[in-house]
Amino acid sequence: MSNISINLKYLRKKKGHTQQQFADLMGIKRSLVGAYEEDRAEPKYDLLKKIAEHYELTMDEFINEIINDNWKPKLKSQGSNLRILSISVDQSDNENIEMVPVKASAGYLNGFSDPEYIKDLPKFQLPLPALKQGTFRAFEIVGDSMLPIQPGSIIIGEYMDNWNDVKTGETYVIVSKNEGVVYKRAGNRFKENKELKLVSDNKLYDPYNVPAEDILEIWKAKAYISSTLPDATPEPTMETLTNMMSQMQKSISQMNKN
């Protein structure tokens, strides 16, 4: 159970704000402030983040600790998304691997921190030594940007609490507000308040950057499951051919400019 209601009420009063003044600061209705403080509702992720930042707290502190006159902040480690991860367990209290299929990817952006949403995802266990220690989640990928791993493959990722541990050249599932759920290779080390460069293994796709503030979760790829066995000489897909033509056009255009 979170402490959002009591913390919000305490912090608002300590700043000397009325519910209406606080609502104006957050850009919400006053009735919502009352609902949050009376524990009749909880703010969604973006608003929680905004409130925590307004009071110079981490999400973890605002949600899980009791903030009062005796409370003191802990030292913060850079590069951590600093929130409690929602997980599910089996009857033996072992953590499940929750599965996020493609059709659930859009909903995952809103429900990734909601225990009720996570509880309803498909789940399974795998008896692999590499998946014994840590928290894992499975994501179905689409597109051919990470060939030879085929579209429809399932990437099993280990949850990363400290994003400073992201290493250049290694692969990750990145969950972000604008890009959704993507499987890419890190093009640089993560730095606080900077962009993370994402690189495709398929060189027909250009690298791109994702701002740190847009990133919701990072999962380090540990294994993958695929129902498609690799071919010795895979046939190019229409998507691949289209991208090849596009890349050639870009190269020709650049040559003409030079």
N, C-alpha and C positions, 0 to 999 in steps of 0.2 A: 504494500500500500504506500502511495507517495504522500509527501507532505506539502504538496503544492498549495492547498487551500490555506493552511496556517501560515506558511512562509509568505505567501502573497499578501495576506492581511497584515502581518507584522511589518513587512518591508514597506508597504504602502503607507501605513500609519507613521512609521519611523521617518519617512520622507516628508510627512505632513500633507499628503495628498488626499483629497476626497476620492470616492469611487469615480465620480464624473471626471475629475482632473486626470486620474490615472487612465481612464477609458480614452480621453482625448489624446493623451500621450501615445497610447498604443494604437489608436485609430479603430477602436471597437465600441460597441454599445455599452452603456453603464450597466444594463441588466446582465450582461455577460460577466462583468467583474463580480457582481453579487453571486452569480451562479458558481463561479470559480472559488470564491472565498467560502461559500457554504457547502462546497464539495458536491454540488449537484451536477457539475460538468467539469471537464478538464480541457485546457487549451490544446490545440493541435500543435504539431511539431514547430512550425515556423513561428507561431506566437510564443511558445515556450522559450524558444531560442532568443527571441526579441526581448522577452521579459528578463531572462537570465542575464543577457548582455547589458540591459538597462541598469540592473543592480550589480553589475560587475561580478557575476557568479558564473560558475560552470553549470551546464545542464544537470550534471550529477549532483552537485551541491543543492541546487534549487529543488530538485525532485525528491531526493532521498535523505537529505539531512534536515535537522530541525534548526532553523535560523532564529536565534534570539540574542539577548544582550550578552550571553556568555559564549556565543559561538565564535570560533576563530577559523579563518580559511586555511586549508592545507596548501602546501607547496604544490604548484601545478607543473606537470611535465608537458613540454611543448610537443606538438604533433599528435596529440591524442584527441579523439573526438569526444571524450569525456561524457559518456552516457552509459546507462545500464542497458545491456543487450537483452532483448526478449528471446527466450528459448523455450523449448518444450522437452519433457523427459518421459521415458517409458516407465513401466510398472516397477522396474528395479532402480529407478531414479538415475538412469543413465541418460545423458543428453542425446536427443534425436538429431539426425541430419534432416532439416526441413528442406523441401524441394520447392523452388520457385519456377514453375513452367512459364513459357513465353506468354501465355494468355493471362498470367497473374502478374506480369512485370509492372504494368502500369499501376495496379492496385498496391503493389509492394512499396512504391514510393511514398504512399500515405500511411501504409499499415506496418512498416518495418519495425516500428517501436511500440506497436500495440500488441500486448500479449494475446488478446482474443483473436486477432488476425493471424498471428503466428501459429496459434493452436490449431487453426483450421487448414493450414497448409499440409500437403502430403508429406509424410515423413518415413524414414527408414534408417537402418543401421548397416554398417559395413565392417567386417572383421579384418581390417587392415591395420598393421602396426603404425603406419604413418598417420592414422586417424584416431589414435587412442588418446592423445593429449591435446586439448584445445577445444574450441567451439567451431563447428563446421556447418556450412549451408551449401546447397546444390542449386545451380542456376543453369537453365536451358539457354543456349546461345543461338542466335540467328545470323544469317549472312555469311559471306565467305572471306571476311577480312582477316581471319586467323587461320586460314588454310596452312597446313594440311588437316587441322582439326575441323571436322565437317559441321555444317549447320545442323542444328538439332542435337548436337552433343551436349552432355551435361558436365559442367565444370564444378568440382567440389572445392570450395575455398575455405580457408581457415580465417576466422575473424581477427582483424588487426586492431588492437586497442591503441597502439602507439604508431602513428603514421610516419614518424621519423625512421621506422624500420623498413620502409619501402626502399627497395634496391633497384638501381638502374638495370634494365635488361631482363628483369624477372616479370612473370605474368600475374595479373590480378583481375578480379571482378570488381569494377568500380560502380558504385551506385551514386548517381548524382541527380540533382533536380532537373537539369536541362537535357542531359544525355540519356537518362534512365539507367538501365542495367547493361553494362558493356564489359566484354572480356578483352583486355589489351595488355600490351607490354609497357612497363614504365620507362619513359624516356629520360627521366631525371629523378633525383632524390626529392622527397617531399620537404618543403620548407614552409614554416608557418606563414599564413597570409599570402602565399605565392601560388602560382599555377602548377599543375601536375601535367606533364606532357605524356600523351597516350599514343602508342605506336602499334600499328597493325603488322602482323607477320607477312601478310599479303602486301607486297610493295606497291600494288596498284592503288592502295589507299594512303592518302597523305596523313601524317601525324597531326594531332591537334591538341590544344591545351584546355584544361578544365580548371576554372578558378577554385581555390581552396574552399571558399565559402559555399560553393555549390555542392561539394562532396558530402554525402550522407554516411556512406560506409565504404570500407575497403576490405576485400577478402583475398588473401594470398592463395593462388591456385596450388592445390596439392595433388589432385588426381582428376581424371575425366572418364566418363562413360560414353561409349558410342556404339550404335547398332550398325554403323557403316565401317566395314573393314577397308583399310587403305588399298588403293589400286597402284600398280606399278607405273602406269601412265594414265592418270586421271584425265577425263575429257573436260575441256573448258566449258563452263556454264555460260548461258546468255549474259548473266550479270558480270561474269569475268570478262567476256569479250567486249561488253559495253564499256566497262571500266578501262580496258586496254585502249580502246579507241579514244576515250576521253583523255587518258594520259598522253597518248601520242599527239592529240590536238594541242594540249597544253605545251608540250615540248616544242612543237613546230611554231606555235605562237611566240614562245619565248625566244626561239632562234631568229624569227623574223624581227623581233624588237631589237635584238642585239646586232 
